[in-house]
Amino acid sequence: MTLEQFRKSKNLSHKKLAEFLGIKGVSPESTVFRWINGERVPRRSSMKLIEQKTKGKVKPSSFYA
């Protein structure tokens, strides 16, 4: 499952997904948007966090299609 599929399955906005994942920074929703659109790849620590928070539904390999 991709991060976008997870977001849609939970009916979350990019902002709400960033909050759910606990993403911090200047613009967390922008960061999540870039990950989803393939503009950026999350850091290893963020990938581990995503996998944990989604209970293994979104795996790091989903960012390397």
C-alpha positions in Angstrom: 0.0 0.0 0.0 1.3 3.5 -0.8 1.1 6.4 1.5 -1.5 8.0 -0.8 -3.6 4.8 -0.6 -3.4 4.8 3.1 -4.3 8.5 3.3 -7.4 7.9 1.1 -8.4 4.8 3.0 -8.5 6.8 6.3 -10.1 9.8 4.6 -7.3 12.1 5.8 -6.1 15.4 4.3 -2.4 15.9 3.8 -2.4 18.1 6.9 -4.2 15.4 9.0 -1.9 12.7 7.7 1.1 14.8 8.8 -0.4 15.2 12.2 -1.2 11.5 12.4 2.4 10.6 11.5 3.7 13.2 13.9 5.7 15.0 11.2 7.3 18.2 12.4 8.9 21.1 10.6 8.0 24.3 8.7 5.3 22.8 6.6 4.5 19.2 7.5 1.6 18.9 5.1 3.8 20.1 2.2 6.4 17.5 3.2 3.7 14.7 3.1 2.4 16.0 -0.2 5.8 15.8 -1.8 6.3 12.3 -0.5 3.0 11.2 -2.0 3.7 12.8 -5.3 7.2 11.4 -5.6 8.9 14.7 -5.4 10.9 13.7 -2.4 11.7 10.4 -0.6 11.4 10.3 3.2 14.5 10.0 5.3 15.2 6.5 6.7 13.9 7.7 10.2 10.7 9.0 8.6 10.2 5.8 6.7 10.5 3.8 9.9 8.0 6.1 11.6 5.5 5.8 8.7 5.8 2.0 8.8 5.2 2.0 12.6 2.3 4.5 12.5 0.5 2.7 9.7 1.1 -0.7 11.4 3.1 -2.0 8.5 0.6 -1.1 5.8 3.0 1.4 4.2 6.5 0.0 3.8 9.7 1.8 2.8 9.8 -0.1 -0.5 6.5 1.7 -1.6 8.5 4.9 -2.1 10.8 3.2 -4.7 8.4 2.2 -7.4 
